[in-house]
Amino acid sequence: EGRNVLAAQHRQEAKFTGVPKKEDFYSSYMGSRSGPLFFDLDAFFEAAKTSHDFTLACMGSAGILESPPNSLHKYILKPQDDVPSDADRILRAGWEECGSRTKCYRDCFTHYVALSGHIWQTAINMRWHGGKWRIRLYLPDNPDSQAYDKFTYDSRIDALSLCDELFEKTAQLLDRVLMMIIEEHGADP
């Protein structure tokens, strides 16, 4: 199955780059550095989701939300007020910007397809270009399909780039929540 993931990634790469130039060579990598990459990737999605959920506890402790649920996903599932509060707008925007994708990948890798073993480790895409190796690990476009054989890679979602983006959006969400608490309670909440 891992070879199928790698082959799909190579086919996608060829679609985007056309015929490889002389210096464009591809390889998969499975070695001493791949294990920590997958461990860190799995940990990232778990920590980001926990950070999103923690915003509710902070807002509840500050008296901004009354009896908040224990997860941002559960909060989003509740009906939206006719006139949403600032807190509601911040949380729903955070869900759209980073919460939904984070939860999808976290749930996929935690509950359905493990990021260990040869299937993913042989999917690390090494590309020789411009005199150096570039590493890519493409994540599925559809992590909610929850199965290796149903994944598609048409969007070429690079794991490290996605984590960068989600980290930035999570930091912005946490900043907005913290600023709301400070505005509500002053500099010493």
MOGI-V243979 format. One line per field, one symbol per residue. burial: I if it has 9 or more other ideal C-beta (glycine too) atoms within 8 Angstrom, else O. A space follows every 10 residues. Layout:
burial->???
This chain:
burial->OIOIIIOIII OIIIOOOOOI OOOIOIOIIO OOOIIOIIIO IIOIIIOIIO IIIOIIIIII OIOIOOOIOO IIIIIIOOOO OOOOOOIIII IIIIIOIIIO IIIIIIIIII OOIOIOOOII IIIIIIIIOO OOOOOIIIII OOIOOIOIOO IOIOOIIIIO OIIOIIIOII OIIIOIIIOI IIOIOOOOO
